[in-house]
Amino acid sequence: MTVIKRLVQLMFVCTLLVACAPTVEVKAPDKPIVINLNLKIEHEMRIKIEKDVDALLDQNSDIF
């Protein structure tokens, strides 16, 4: 009888261990993902300065 009692106890413990297994759930978020980009563009200013310098050098070509 002791062997059967130990076997029942072992089966009970195994059942408890299987029942406590963690679950992992992956689901999409409810709200959309928002990405804020703060960009500073200086390209236009550089072109204007370069054009001004080119015009100045064309006017005074004997500087260099």
N, C-alpha and C positions, 0 to 999 in steps of 0.2 A: 504494500500500500504506500510505502514511503516513496518509492520510485514514481508511482503515478502522481502522487502529490507534488513531487519536485518537477515533474514534466508539465503539469498544469500550471504551476507557478512560473516556470520558464516561458511557457506559451503566453501567459498573461503579461509578463514583463516585455516580451517581444511585441505584443499587440500595442502596449502603451508607447513603446519607442517608435513604432511605425506611425502611430496616430499623432505624435508630436513633431513630425517632420515639417520643417518650414516650407512655405510655398513662395514662389517668386512670380509676381504679376507685372507684365509690361503692357502699358496702354498709352495711347496718344493723349497729349494734353487737351483740356477742354478749350483753352484760349489759344489763338494763334501766336506764334513766336514773333516778337518785334525786335528788330535790330536798328538802333539809332546810330547814324554815322555823322560825325561832325568833321567836315572837310574844309580846308582852307586852300583856295586856289589862287596862286600868285603869278600864274603863267602870263596873263595878259599884261600885267605891269612890267614884267621883264622884257617882253617884246617891245613895248613902247619905249623903254629906256634904251634898248639896243638900237632901235631905229633912230632915236635922237642922237645917239653917239655916232652911228654911221653917217647921218646927215652932217654932223659937226665935222667929222673927219673928211668928208667929201668937200666941204667948204674950205677947210684949212689943211689941204693935203701936204703942205710943206712942213708941218709940225714934226713928222717922223721921217 
